Amino acid sequence: MYGTQSKRDLALELQAQIPFLRPSIHARRANITVKFQDLYGFTVEGNVDDVNVLNEVREKVREQGRVWWALEASKGANWYLQPQIASISEGIALKSSLKLSSLANAITLKKLIRKGIPPVLRPKVWFSLSGAAKKKSTVPESYYNDLTKAVEGKVTPATKQIDHDLPRTFPGHPWLDTPDGHATLRRVLVGYSFRDSDVGYCQGLNYVAALLLLVMKTEEDAFWMLAVLLENVLVNDCYTNNLSGCHVEQRVFKDLLVKQCPRIASHLEALDFDVSLVATEWFLCLFSKSLPSETTLRVWDVLFYEGAKVLFHVALAIFKMREDELLVTHHVGDVINILQRTTHHLFDPDELLTVRQNLPLFYFSVI
């Protein structure tokens, strides 16, 4: 997680407290734009209605936290790992020996994750359920430290691009945009570029790794979360030099949009609007540049448990939420403005994820 130990403890304390946001009386009366910091240190701009939404969301987070803690008290701290469940991403794959109680746990866990993992539990739940812990266990304990020391001072096209992108990664963030933040993010990205030379480094990974650093307890855990994302969770070859996996994602998404939202797809085609104008950044950055951080992390909660199909679900939901507005647009720029305005102000994750869950899912077997 970001910063020194004291900063890490402070961040965890803030997450546990989840304070209410209180704009000034003048802001409330004038209904002007206000600025505030979210749980992960990002400066957010919004109106007082947005603040009220965030406060409602944080109250839901508190309620979810009480549910998780009650389950830990009754079932044990790692109840969601007992026994290991093979795969949820394509439906629950049950072995004949799997007990009914395990099935109940799996169903409970899936529902809980869709409602959001409490911030203080997110690091350990992600690390366990994503497969990162298992991946880390297959190599010597000193693997990450040895890797970072071995590549220190080496210069490659990947390291040059990483150095170029560091100051452009969430500029203004109180820790990421500091020498310590840049150095930590650089070690993670450079380390992975040497671990997988086929991927090396691709723009977009800087935002993903940066947000992982803010969530996970340690720099090394963030590295392994990045590794499991690229090697196990996401579509293959999304971040290779030719971005072949990303191109596949775009084609699949266009097909899904035609099937799920035919009126939108037809209208956008008439405008010569290519969905890649927005979806490329969504998929490469996993929505971390587009959605508010707390909403992004709710998407990631589901992503690490249910797999890459979640990205398509969320992208479709964004279009579906603004169907009426999109259908009366006359220019490509209008479409982009509507989608950007929508994503930047999606402070309520449930609004997005409810639309996503209500979409017919029979087409997603192609992914």
PyMOL commands that set and color helices and strands:
alter all, ss='L'
color gray80, all
select helices_A, chain A and resi 5-17+25-30+48-75+79-81+100-115+122-129+132-137+143-151+157-168+179-195+205-215+219-233+244-260+262-270+276-284+293-306+309-321+323-326+332-344+349-358+362-366
alter helices_A, ss='H'
color red, helices_A
select strands_A, chain A and resi 34-37+43-46
alter strands_A, ss='S'
color yellow, strands_A
deselect
rebuild
show_as cartoon
